[in-house]
Amino acid sequence: MTDYLQQAGLALSEAQLAAAQQALSVALAAMPAKDYPDLYRYPVPKLGEGGSCSLVDELEAEPWDIAPQFGGESPRLAQRLQALQALLDAVLVQMPADWLGVYCRLPRPEADVLLKLAYRGLPSRAEFPLSEAFAAASNNSKVGRSGRGVVIDDVRQWQSEGGAYYECDPKVRSEVCLPVFDEAGAVIGILDAESAQPGFFHAGHQATLAALACALSAHFVDLRALAKSAAPAL
């Protein structure tokens, strides 16, 4: 736990994270069994100049399909995606953010990407490139490259001070973006949470998100292995 907090750069105590992990475990156990109608596909907005989001109601005609990256639909993939959906529901019971999404790091020929696997809120882009250029304008990519968390109490102030911010919803006023690590400390994904309220993500909410980041690790490790096994041999 201490390693996660230090590596992610969060100003939280080990006790705060331990309490949040216990609360997440309890909330997850209390969640009723639920079928998610389409684990593999979700709507995505059209992208504008420079790859930025268009208006959120300008959606692509076809939804984004996660399954091809993992060799197609399978019980193993479905099990992991179900687990991610349940984690999001359990977290939002405790921390009612307006948007929450989780992204797994996957390889691409040009640069690795963060692929969104589950989310709650308005549609948003599916992939964030982990290139230096994209990280200059995106906290998701920045965190995915650096492994250091970002906490923004006021998006407008952050932007006025020159902070990177990739906007899909102009109503967002505060944000937390945290890395997900494997056991060796490598960044294997991120989570991103947003609220229309400035200062929404107090220490308790940050601890809840850190607990989610720790819980995501085993799922992302297995999903990355599945993606690797499905990739064509070079």
C-alpha angles and dihedrals in degrees: 000000000000090000091055094049093047096045093046091045096234121159094223132117126243088243092056092052093045091052091048092050091051092048091049091050091051093046091049092050090050094052112111117238109271137183115220107211099216117016095170106048138052137165119263131196123244111260122236133206113325092014095287121146119269121218108311092243093057099089131176114255092239125049121238113263117213097184101078091063088060099044095270134298114330140158090251093053092043091052092053094045091049088053092051092050091051091050091053091051092049093049094048091054087063100032114029099203119169093234134020128170139166126213131194122210112240132173126256128177095248100035138332116271137209107235117202109231103173137002147162121219138034120352115274138173117296102220136036115197114228093220123132090240094053092044089061089070103026129065090198091060092039092055091042090056100039104033090223119124123236124215116187116188094181120020094196092054090044091054093045089055092052099260119158114255131168107203124208098148119036091202093069112112104167135028144181122198118184134181126239115217134197121224091274092055097252118143107250099166147330142233126221128199128183138185136189087223120083112234093016096137103072122170093279092054091046089053090051090053092047088053089052091050090054091048092051094058100083092044093051093046090056094043091051089051090050091050091049092051090050095049117103116253114259 
